[in-house]
């Protein structure tokens, strides 16, 4: 099975092009599968913040969180007002926005 043609320069044959295309797709799927497997073992905490919390308190809180829970992830959402909602997931904390 010939993958390359040598002429004035090297060129992929149709078989080589098909192998490159399918190989690229397979590698991409494998990378996504690895990322999904790694993410499955992590927890996520959603943090709502507003006002001066973004520049004052939040950086320190995120640093401490990442030190204590290095495999978990914090998702930060800037909000003008955050209200508690029924059915909030257990590890998802919501608090009134800082004023």
N, C-alpha and C positions, 0 to 999 in steps of 0.2 A: 504494500500500500504506500503510494508516494504522497508525501505531504507538501513537499516543496518542489518548485521548478527553478532551475538555475539557468538564467539567460544573462542578459547584460546586468541584471540584478536578481535577487532572490524574490520569488513570488509564491504565495500559497496556491496549492492546487484546489479544486473544488472540495476534495476530501479534507484537505488541511483547513479550509475555511469552515467546513461543517464541524470539524473537531474543535477548532478555536471557539466557534459560537456556542456549541453545546458545553464545552469545558468551562467557559466563562460563566454560563448560566448555572452549572452544577456547583462551581465554587461559590457563587453568590448565594445560592440556596443553602449551602453548608454553613456559610458565615452567618446567615440569618438564623439557622437552627441553633448554632452555638450561642448566639446572643439571646435567643428565646430561652434556652436552657439555663443560662446564667441568670437571666431576669426572673425566672420562675422561683428561684431560691431567695429572692429579695422581697422585702416589705417596702411599702411606700407610705409616706406620711404627707398629707397635704396641709400646708400652712397658709392661712390667709393673713394678709397684713395690709396696713394702710398708713398713710401719713409718714411721720418721722421714724416709724419702726424699720423702714427700709434702710435707713442710713445709721440708725442708732442700735437698736437691740437685735435686729434680725441677723446681721453678720456673725455676732458672737453665738447666738442660738444655733445657727447652722454649723458653725465650726465645732461646737460641743457635740451636736448631734452626730456629725460625721466621725468624730473621734470615738464616740461610744458605740455607734452602730455603723461600722465601715461598709457593710454589705447592703445596707438599706439605703433608700433614696428619699429625699425630701423634695416635694413639688411645691413651689412657692407661687402664690397667686396674689396679685395686688388688687385690693378691693376697696370700694368707697364705704361699703357697709356689709357686714357678714352676719347673717342671722342663723341660729341653729335650725336644722331641718330634721324632720322625723326620718328614721331609717338611715341615719348617718352611719357608715361603717365604723366598727369598733376602734380602729387605730387612726381614724381620721378626726382630728380635733378641729373644732371651729370656735372662734372666740370673737368678741366685738373688736372692731378695728381700733387701733391706737389713735388717740386724738392729740 
